């Protein structure tokens, strides 16, 4: 298409999206562009609580993490896939009162740096996290992992028992992230986006690529016209805040806003490894659960099924039951919350951690 036609195409595209938005009673453009100077208030709260961002050289990677003050036993936090350490910001100030928190960007996420040939596998990432615990923490830890972070916490509890005193697995995709079950989950499409980015398309800007490829997700969760306006807002944010992960204040859902921040720093090789199955190479989740000797709290969030029997969530009831049957010292907690419990119900998460690890009573 020659350049003479491009303005017309852009005008038609903008007009079409605007009509769609207005016809649904939604003026999406103005809210997005009003939120471009947003600063999450928890940046200040986390800093006031004594957290400091640090890096550590671990084998072939540079691990990024936030460390809190030494107010108790060490607690390692491993966020969900697509997020980064800051996703725990809503619970960090409270946890700093009772723990020495290490909130880690594991490989593929945040500011952690990995070489181009780094194997995105549970075995490799788990081994590097273990070496970090050994070298930079120097004693056994409590650990809590959400989603993929929960799988890594499972790996550590199973394979490095001397390092883990107890584990909270926050809605991990146990069994549902293994083949063939993974093909019947909503996560499979997101993993495919990562896979095509790595293998075929090689986008220069992964977050814009992800928004385009998963437009229906944003329309369903934010509103009509969202993908177009969201892409424009992200582009403008990058121009105005070079080197900073995107934060859009007008995205009211904390989890989606944190996901956008995380996607802006995400290495799609991580998700691609889930899609092709290589992430689980040498890591049988059932065998790992059966090996764990320490106390484990398995926290399951809400889930449902979409047409065709597609699991919309991390675990089914059957997955959770199978996991509990394998754990020697397992406790089960079903919570009425979305997948990232620590963002959706932060007080519930804080009380669960303090009760399970320290024996504190709620309230």
Helices and strands as residue ranges (DSSP letters): H 3-23, H 28-34, H 42-48, E 52-58, E 61-67, E 73-78, G 85-88, H 89-95, E 99-105, H 122-132, I 133-137, E 141-146, H 148-159, E 164-170, G 181-184, H 187-196, I 197-201, H 206-213, H 215-221, H 226-240, H 254-263, H 268-276, G 278-280, H 285-291, E 295-300, E 304-306, E 310-312, H 317-326, E 330-334, H 341-344, H 346-358
